[in-house]
Amino acid sequence: MNWSAPDRTRTRPPQISDERPMRQSWLDYHRDTLLVKCAGLDAKQLKQRSVEPSTMSLHGMVRHMTEVERGWFRLAAAAEDIEYIYCSEDNLDGDFDDTEQADAATDFATFRREIELADAAVADLPLDHIFRHPRRPELEYNLRWVYMHMIEEYARHNGHADLLRERIDGATGD
């Protein structure tokens, strides 16, 4: 079953666009890229770790990006009163570490839903919206910075996903 494939066609961002749609299109492209890297694998393959001592896996990466989406867009920028899903103060790396008993289909559905909720949470906020992250209250951020950070975060982890996927079944791609 190919439950991890993107819901929509992965579309390259436009070369010419206004700032907000450009940032959103790059973010969406990288979100879909992560799902493409996971497409066609079974739950056991998604949980395969890179190399010791790392706990990084494709499944864990999807859980991690769920937390990152939730943390930056909803918890911080939109100031929603919510908790993280997989991580806590006592288990900061639960997203990567606790995948052995986790259900991949559930976690991928949670990832997709969190993206929808994150986009909705900031849809009416201007890029100049300033806020503080609860875990970094000494610093101020604006939504413009969050979009850039999220694009960078996905791009970095999509590179990791390339290496993980190649190790699992030899598949490579952009």
BELZIMO-V907148 format. One line per field, one symbol per residue. ss: DSSP state (~ for helix, > for strand, _ for the rest). phi: phi as a letter, one per 20 degrees, with the letter a starting at -180 (. if undefined). burial: + if it has 9 or more other C-alpha atoms within 8 Angstrom, else -. A space follows every 10 residues. Layout:
ss: ???
phi: ???
burial: ???
This chain:
ss: __________ ________~~ ~~~~~~~~~~ ~~~~~~~~__ __~~~~____ _______~~~ ~~~~~~~~~~ ~~~~~~~___ _______>__ >__~~~~___ ___~~~~~~~ ~~~~~~~~~~ ~~_______> >>>__>>>>> >>~~~~~~~~ ~~~~~~~~~~ ~~~~~~~~~_ ____
phi: .dfefffcff dffffcafgf ffffffffff fffgfffefn eegfffefef bfefdfbfff ffffffffgf ffeefefelf ecdfeddbfe bfdgfefdeg efefgfffff gffffgffff fdgeeffegd bdegecffdd ccfgffgfff ffffgfffff fgffffffbn fcre
burial: ---+++---- ---------- -++++++-++ ++++++++++ +----+++++ ----++++++ +++++++-++ ++++++++-- ---+--+--- ---++++++- ---+--++-+ +--++-+++- ++------++ +++------+ ++++-+++-+ +--++-++-- ++-+++-+-- ----
